[in-house]
């Protein structure tokens, strides 16, 4: 496992001393494909080295890995709607948003 932040100094988890979001972050990291994580580490290292060409290549690797996962790129689902540039609370998905997040749906200020 690679150290991404201070949470790894405290593993394994010991009671309530570790905040819950660190546990979720650790679980999320564990699910990430190796290719994506290698590319992200390369971005981190290239930022430290201040090498612009290396950084551009590393970011391109992250982009390619995310496209392969379906996180970026063309829409791969077809539900017949076009709301990708809309605030969710102003779309037919507003009810789903309320149920899944517990937040109140409504128009945003100025919208």
Beta strands, then each sheet from edge to edge (+ up, - down):
end
